[in-house]
Each structure stands twice: as structure tokens, then as C-alpha cells.
Amino acid sequence: QVQLVESGGGLVQPGGSLRLSCAASGIIFSLYVGAWYRQVPGKQRELVAQITSGGRINYYADSVKGRFIISRDIARNTVYLQMNSLKLEDAAVYYCNAASTSSSSYWGQGTLVTVSS
């Protein structure tokens, strides 16, 4: 059974930082494209950052470039999202995704990030 478990969300002030973690079980995460999405009520889920199975970072949303960093720890079977200089508009539920070339796709349950002063 494949599970992706996100953690690290919480309440942070504007300008602050958080690091989200996505720990996988049941798959070798490094063989999958890892990605972080986010969603706010009433809006579509949007892709925030993506890292290939080879560890190449191939996408950041324009809104987070220069502030967010996606990375993976192969030994821990985990993908991270370091979020710096957080803005009010970064508040959302953040979801982790693992996708393979065979169209397998797995989602985590989401972790809430609240940015408020």
C-alpha cells in the first residue's frame, strides 16, 4: 500500500519560513517525479514545484521562484519543500504527489499552511 504523508505545515507570520516534508512508503520515491501542489478554497489545485526522479528540479511556479526550494532525500524516501519569505498568498493546503512514467500517481492527505500576522 502506497502512502505519502505530509508534515510541517502550520501558522507562520509573513516573511517567515516553513519546511514541508513528504515521506513515502510502499514506493521508492526517488523513482518517481516528486511534486508539491497547493489549493485554496474555490480555486484549482496548482503545481508549486517539481523534481524529477533524477533529482533535477524542473519546475517552480513563478509566484514562488527564488523563495521555495524543492529537494529530495533518497535515504529517507522523502521530498521536501523549503518555503522562505512566506506571503499571505502562500496560505493554502499543500499536497505532495508522486508520479511515474506509467501514469501511476499518488497523493498525500495535505498539510495546511496559514500565513497571518
ABEGO torsion letter per residue (X at the ends): XBBBBBBGBEBBBBGBBBBBBBBBBGBBAAABBBBBBBBBBGBBBBBABBBBAAGBBABBBAAABGABBBBBBAAAGBBBBBBBGBBAAABBBBBBBBBBAAGBBBBBAEBBBBBBX
